[in-house]
Amino acid sequence: MKAVLCKAFGPADSLVLEETAAPVAKANEVLLDVHAAGVNFPDSLIIEGKYQFKPNLPFSPGGEAAGVISAVGEKVSHLKVGQRVMALTGWGSFAEQVAVPAYNVLPMPESMDFTTAAAFGMTYGTSMHALKQRAHLQPGETLLVLGASGGVGLAAVEIGKALGATVIAAASSAEKLEVARKAGADHLLNYSEENLKDALKTLTNGQGVDVVYDPVGGELLEPAFRNMAWNGRYLVVGFAAGGGIPALPANLPLLKGAALVGVFWGSFAQRQPQDNAANFQQLFAWHAEGKIKPLVSQTFALAQASDAITTLTQRKAVGKLVVNVR
């Protein structure tokens, strides 16, 4: 099979497209013929050896895929050959085939195509878990989404609206904010031009925001936390800004009566598979109703997978990027 391979930890331009041996499904796995693969920030970390998981070299990056099951392991009974599915792979999706643990595989809705399915799982799974299980977001509360034009940010905007929140979308340009507006954001905040503290005070009538969804990290952490409402929840989702992990004065959660809450969807999906499955049933229902829809701004051929990762790390992506494998 053809696969994009990481042979030594390094930047995206060091990846190579080669013929390699096809994987074989173990007893609790399925073998997936990959049609499309989503591009996500962890892909850039895993190829540089900076992610919490370090696969043995060589390996293919690509943490999520959509395709057709071509084989099932002997212990797998709920999935069948020929099924159209979406899968959380961790790595391996930038290849024509990938073996995936069966608990990380979900049947695709009939109405969903492979490109949409490849852009759906990680972003919506992460944002749903963050806002439902971690933030317990309630109707009428105020949600601030940082990095609101990215894949997980746009998903958080849509899910926040579906859950009945007032959503403030924050991003670094008017063009990015326009995308968030189309996704349903109630208020727009350009943090490259506006003072975050002053803007949030005005937008919330001095009350502060109930929930902050932060996939960016960086210098916005402290000012955003300082503008939270009493009993607020600050969701630590990721660190796309780069430049190191930001710190927070420990007295701020005390003074605000607020919580700093970690979000690790991949671990949640493994530890609480029934809750994760219930989340996706709701997400699929919202998708069918037109309340949520992934924005795939660019697609790439398999040979261009390194370009896709570079586009993401340079923060040039709006919405989701997808590699079309077949």
N, C-alpha and C positions, 0 to 999 in steps of 0.2 A: 504494500500500500504506500501511498505518498503521505508524507508527514513533514510538518515544520518542526525542526529539532533544535533544542538548546544543548549544545555539546560542552559548553563551558559557561559558567556564570558571567554575564555581561549585558551590554545594552541590546536593544531590539535588533539593531543592524547586524548583530553577530549570528542571528538565527539563520538556518539553512533549510532548504526544501530538498528532501531526499526520499528515495525508496527505502523502506525499512520493513521488518517483519511485522505482520499483523498480530494484534493481541489475541489471547484466548480467554474466554469467559471462565472464571472460577465458579465453584458450586453456587455461590450466593450472588453472582453477577449476571449481567446481560451484556451481549456484544451489540454495539450500536453502529449502524452505517450512518455516519455523520453527514447531514445535508447542510447545516449551518451552525456556526459557533459564535456566541456572543463574546465581545471584547470588554474586559473589565480591568479596573486599576490593579487588582492583585496579580494580573498577568505580567505587569511591568516589574513587580517586586519579585515574583518567583523566579524569573529568568536571571535576576541579579543576585539571587541567594539571600534576599532580604525579607522573605515572607516567613510566617510561622511554620510552614511546611517546606521541606527541602527534598524534592524527589531525587532519586539516583540519576546521574547523568548517563547517557543522554535521555532527554524526555521532551515531549511536546507540551507547550503551554496551552492555555484555553480551558477556562473553568466551567463553562456551560455549553451545552449542545442541544440540538434538536435533530431528530432523524428517525430511522426505522430499525426496529430490533431484528437482527439477523440470526441470533442464537441466544439461548437462555441456559443458565447453569442448572444443575440437577436439583438444587434446593429452592429454585424459584418457581412458584406456582401461580402467582397473580398477574404475571406479564407473559405475553405470547409473541412468537415470531411473527413479524409483519405489522406489529403495532407501531403507530406513530407516537413518539414520546419526546419529552424534554427531560434533560438530565443535568444534575449538578455533578461535575466530574472532578473538580479540584484542579486538575491539569489533564492534558491529553486530547483536548477537543480540536486542536488545529491539526487534524489528521483525518484520513478517510474512514478510520474505524477507531473506536475506543471502548474498552471494557469498563463497566460502571457497576458499583454495588446497587442491587435492586432497590434498596430503601431510598436511593437518591434519584429514582426515576418516577416520573408521573406521566400518564397518558395525556396527550394533547387534546384540547377540545376540537371537535370536527371543524369548527369555523376558523381555526387558526392555522396560518401557513407556517412553514419552517423558519423563515426569517423572523417573523413576529415571535414565535416560540423561543428562538435562540436569544432574543432580546428581552424576554419576559422574566425568566426564573429568578436570576440573582438580584436584579434591581427591585422587582416587586416583592419577592420573598423577603429581602432585607428590610424594605420600607414597611411592609405589613407587620412583620415581627416587631420592628422598632416601635411603631405607633400603637400597636395593639397590646402585645405582651409586656413591652418594656416601659412605654409611656402611659399606657391606659388612657389614651386620648379620648376625651369626652365631647359630645356635641356642645357647641357654644364656646369651647376653649379656643385660645389663640395659639397657632403653630407658626414658628419662624423656621423656614427652610433655607439654610446656607447652601451655596453652590446649587441653586435651584434649577439650573439649566442642564445639569449632567443627568446621567441615567437614573441613579438612585434619587437625586433631587427632584426630578420631574415626577417620578413615581410617588415620592412623598407628598408632593403638591396634590396629585390626583387622589391619593388615598386619604389625605387629610380632609379634602372636600367631601369625599364619599362618607367619611365618618362624622361629618357635620361641624368641622372646625372652621374658624376664620383663618385663612392662610396668608402669611406674609412671605413672599418670595424674595430672596436676596441673591444678587449675582453681581458680576464685575462690569457689565456693559448693558446698554439699552437693548442691543440685539438679543442677548441672552435672556433678558427679562421679558422681552416680547414672547419668547417661546413659553416661559412660565405663565404669562398672562393667558395665552391660548390654552394652557393646561388647566386653567381655572383659578389661578391665584387671585385673591381679593385685593392685595396691596403689593406694590413693587418697591424694592429698595436697592439702589445702586450703591454698593459700599465702596466703589472706587471714587465716587463723587460726593456722597453724603456721609455725614457723621453718624455712625451706627447708633450711638447712644441717643442723640437728639431725635433721629428719625423714629426709633422705636418708642421713645417717650411720647411723641406726637401721635403715632399710629395707635397706641394702646391707651391714650388719655392718661398716661402716667402710671398705669397699672402693671406694665410689664407683660411679657409673654409667658404662657403656661408651659409650652414645650418648645425646645430648640432641637432641630434635627441637623446635625453637623457632620457631613462627610468630608469636610475640607481640612479641619484642624487649623493650625497656624495662629496668626495674630488676632483672629476674630474671637477666639475662645473666651478670653477674659471679658472683653466689653459685652459680648452677647450674654454671658452668665450674669454679669452685673445688672442686666436689664430683664431679669426674669421676675415673674410674679411669685408671691408667697406660695410654697408647695409646688414650685415648678420642677420640671424634669428636663435635664440636659442630656441629649442622646449623643454619645460618642460613637460615630459610625465608621470613620476612617480619617486618613491624613493625606488627602490628595494634594494639598498645598506643598508638601515636601518641606525641606529645611529643618527637619527634626520634630520631635514630639513636644507640643506646647505644655507648659505647666500652669497650674491654677493655685492661687493662695488658698490654703485649707480652711481659712475662716469664712470664705464666701458662702459655701454651702450652709454653714451654721447661721450666718446672718440672714440669708435669704430663706431659710427653712426649705432649701431646695436640694435636689439629688442629682449627682453626676452618674449617669447610667450607661454601662457598656452594652454594645450591640454586636453580637457575633452570630449571625444567622446560620452559618454553616454548622456550627456546633449545636445550635438549637435544633436544626433539622434532624440531626442524628440522635440527640438526646430526647426530643419530644416529637417523634414522627407523626403522631396522631394530631397534635396541635398544628404542626406544619401543614399537614394534609387539609385540615379544616380551613386554615388560612387560604390555601390555594383554591378550595372550592368557592370561597367568597370572592376571591380575585377573579376566577373564571366567570362567575355570575356577573360581576361588575363589568368585565370585558364584553360579555354578551349584551349587556344593557347599554354599552357605549360610554360608561362612566370612566373607564381607563383604557388607554391605548398607547403602547410603546411608540416613541418617536425614533425611528431608525433614520438617522441623517446621512449615513454613508455605508456602503457595502464594499467589500474588498474580496478579490480572489484569494485562494489559499496561498499562492506565491507572494501575495502582498500583505501577509499577516504581520510582518515586522513593521510595515508602514502604518497599519492600523494601531498597533501598540504605541508607536511614536506619536501619532496624531493625538492619542488619548493623553499621554504623559506631558505633551506640550500644551495641554488644556485648550486644544483647538476643537474638541468634539462638543457637539450639542446633541443631547439625547444619547442614543446608543449607536455603537458601531458594530457591524456584523461581518464575519468572514463567511462567504458562501463557499462551502467545501465542494459541493457537487452541483 
